[in-house]
């Protein structure tokens, strides 16, 4: 599929069917991921494995897309408080049962104290 138009998220580009770095048909473990490190060549891209993950049945962006767009808007943050606040600001939700999955990953996107 490749690049798709996703006007709701003007600060991101969306690639469906693989990763923008490796092309259509490439694979990765997650349902989607964001390239949110400004010093990398593909900064600002959201890669989604399947087009069915883009939208809910009412055509609004899926919670997965809010999740990934929040990563784009909070460069170098992982699942920390800054990222969580952005998800909520965008209208996304973090389910109570998901909070363990969205723990702060040590060493990624965190500054030393």
C-alpha positions as CSV (number, residue, x, y, z in Angstrom):
1,X,0.0,0.0,0.0
2,X,2.6,2.6,1.0
3,X,2.0,6.2,2.0
4,X,-1.6,7.1,2.7
5,X,-3.3,10.4,3.2
6,X,-4.3,10.9,6.9
7,X,-5.4,14.6,7.2
8,X,-6.4,14.3,10.8
9,X,-2.7,14.1,11.8
10,X,-1.1,17.0,9.9
11,X,2.3,16.6,11.6
12,X,2.8,13.0,10.5
13,X,3.1,10.9,7.4
14,X,1.4,7.5,7.4
15,X,2.8,4.3,5.8
16,X,0.7,1.2,5.6
17,X,1.7,-2.4,4.8
18,X,5.2,-2.3,6.3
19,X,7.8,0.1,7.6
20,X,8.7,3.2,5.6
21,X,12.4,2.4,6.1
22,X,12.1,-1.1,4.5
23,X,9.1,-0.7,2.2
24,X,5.8,-2.4,1.5
25,X,5.7,-6.0,2.7
26,X,8.3,-5.5,5.4
27,X,7.4,-6.8,8.8
28,X,7.7,-5.8,12.4
29,X,6.3,-7.2,15.7
30,X,3.9,-4.5,16.7
31,X,0.6,-3.4,15.0
32,X,2.2,0.0,14.4
33,X,5.1,2.1,15.4
34,X,6.2,5.8,15.2
35,X,9.5,7.2,14.1
36,X,9.9,9.9,16.8
37,X,13.6,10.6,16.9
38,X,14.2,13.9,15.2
39,X,17.8,13.0,14.3
40,X,16.7,10.0,12.2
41,X,15.9,10.2,8.5
42,X,12.3,9.0,8.8
43,X,11.2,11.2,11.7
44,X,7.5,12.0,11.6
45,X,6.3,8.7,10.0
46,X,3.8,6.3,11.5
47,X,4.0,2.8,10.1
48,X,1.0,0.5,10.3
49,X,0.9,-3.1,9.4
50,X,-2.7,-3.2,8.1
51,X,-5.1,-0.6,6.8
52,X,-7.8,-2.0,9.1
53,X,-5.9,-0.5,12.0
54,X,-6.2,3.1,10.8
55,X,-9.8,3.9,11.6
56,X,-12.7,2.8,13.8
57,X,-16.0,1.8,12.3
58,X,-17.3,5.4,12.5
59,X,-14.3,6.5,10.4
60,X,-12.6,8.4,13.2
61,X,-8.9,7.6,13.8
62,X,-8.3,4.4,15.8
63,X,-6.9,4.5,19.4
64,X,-3.8,2.9,17.9
65,X,-3.4,5.9,15.6
66,X,-3.8,8.4,18.5
67,X,-1.2,6.3,20.4
68,X,1.3,6.6,17.5
69,X,0.5,10.3,16.7
70,X,1.2,11.1,20.4
71,X,4.7,9.7,19.9
72,X,5.3,11.9,16.9
73,X,4.2,15.0,18.9
74,X,6.4,14.1,21.9
75,X,9.8,13.4,20.2
76,X,12.2,11.0,22.1
77,X,9.6,10.2,24.7
78,X,8.4,6.7,25.2
79,X,5.5,5.7,27.4
80,X,6.1,8.4,30.0
81,X,3.9,11.0,31.6
82,X,4.6,13.5,28.7
83,X,3.4,11.0,26.2
84,X,0.4,9.9,28.3
85,X,-0.7,13.5,28.6
86,X,-0.5,14.0,24.8
87,X,-2.6,10.9,24.2
88,X,-5.3,12.2,26.4
89,X,-5.1,15.7,24.9
90,X,-5.6,14.3,21.5
91,X,-8.7,12.4,22.6
92,X,-7.1,9.0,22.9
93,X,-7.5,6.7,25.8
94,X,-5.2,4.5,27.8
95,X,-7.1,1.6,29.2
96,X,-6.5,0.7,32.8
97,X,-5.5,-2.8,31.9
98,X,-2.9,-1.3,29.5
99,X,-1.0,0.8,32.0
100,X,1.4,-2.1,32.7
101,X,2.2,-2.3,29.0
102,X,2.8,1.4,28.9
103,X,5.5,1.6,31.6
104,X,8.4,3.9,31.2
105,X,11.1,2.0,29.4
106,X,14.5,2.6,31.1
107,X,17.1,4.2,28.9
108,X,14.9,5.1,26.0
109,X,14.0,8.7,25.6
110,X,15.0,9.5,29.2
111,X,17.6,12.0,30.3
112,X,20.0,11.2,33.0
113,X,19.5,13.0,36.3
